[in-house]
């Protein structure tokens, strides 16, 4: 059967895949978050964007999404896969260890923020029932945006995940409670909430017991077939069945997805499942973000910009302050609490669901629901910006507070080596410098890494070397050597060029990704560039040739020749007057 060109599914798929394959890489080139990129794509191709011009320019039909509701199921599936992937990274033991944070801090954040927002709205003229509904809706934060930005293992990620998990668990009871508060509702609404709690608890227990028995056998059979397609189908089947089961019990489908991930995480197949489902999660989340962008109407925003701005700032401020205070009570560091508060400040995609429920229950007017839906869409759009602002504020707070061990002096004394970047490579170099009694100071921009390193006794200075004033404070001309280990090729080249101009005689040794990066670094003036992929590739080649039975002598000789050949390429491309130093493997005759 031939596919018609005016097929709506064909048109929507063209827009979604086009944005994922063309537009988003363009945003990445300019270092714009893909989250913002997808939202802007939705704004551009939605009914309030180019879609409004389709009657005048029919060819735009193929570049727009004319029916936003048609792609919403895919957006919801993206959120389900996100929670599933989070479950794969967790374990029941870790979840149990977080129970106080989830049911203590998480519950207090939801109730506290909802109460403050509700009281403020009531003082502005909203009825009590509607104020409660709006407070509960706006206090929810976006799992789909927050967790991909910070993960679940960092200090910020752990606090955010605990609160988001409680919100996800509370979503369905909130919806039932709002229905019970409707003017036409009876007391049976509260009985329904109790029934949901009972059915949900029994469903979760049954899924846990059944999953422990069924899942290892299911994935073992799929693995024996050696068919990636069957393994993927089994993974998606588990996610969908778990989501359907919790939905049937009255809970949110994302609770089932999270539980499915937790169950699979206890098996030996979790790594394979995570790899298989990752592409689907990323694309489906992109669809969700496009739907967020399509809900924005620039004309409406321009008309009510002052009220919308006040509403967004008010909601973010209340939630950020409540989250900050609760995390401080839970003994979180000031910087972590501040960053988490800003990150959790925006409303959520689930806010739209609760707003719709409140409107349907006649707790708020349709016009009020529409206004707060726009506020929610704006809040989702600025979430990556809030995350970036939170990181900056966190670094400044913790750098000025007394929570970290004392920082080493920034000025590099004569004879001291400066290591910029204190990740796995920088730490290894620092250990070797210590073994041989060479004094050094390290500089790192990640405050959590700095905190951990200082507590372990490493002399690490917190700072961002992208700022010229920090580089000046390091007094690099007086240093004995400079080692650049950052995993940022562009910044490394720019920094090497700037430092070489300021310190012509300073030895600069830099970590390079590959030959091309090493060539750029030599042009920028480094003394030595070490291309990590080059050396690892040669060592892998040596290992595989020896394992294949090739004699050691010819193998080492060929590796040596290859290294010489690559050395000459770098020398020619970088226009060096000497040969770059790339580690030599000794010949057989030189060993021993």
LINWOTA-V769112 format. One record per helix or strand. SS is the DSSP state (helix for helix, strand for strand). FROM is the first residue (numbers start at 1). TO is the last residue. If there is no record, write none. Layout:
SS:FROM:TO
SS:FROM:TO
//
This chain:
helix:8:29
helix:34:45
helix:50:53
helix:58:63
helix:69:89
helix:92:97
helix:99:123
helix:128:138
helix:143:150
helix:155:180
helix:188:224
helix:228:248
helix:253:265
helix:270:294
helix:298:303
helix:305:329
helix:334:343
helix:349:360
helix:366:400
strand:417:420
helix:424:435
strand:440:444
helix:447:455
strand:460:462
helix:468:473
helix:476:478
strand:481:484
helix:489:502
strand:507:512
helix:515:524
strand:528:531
helix:532:547
helix:552:574
helix:588:590
//
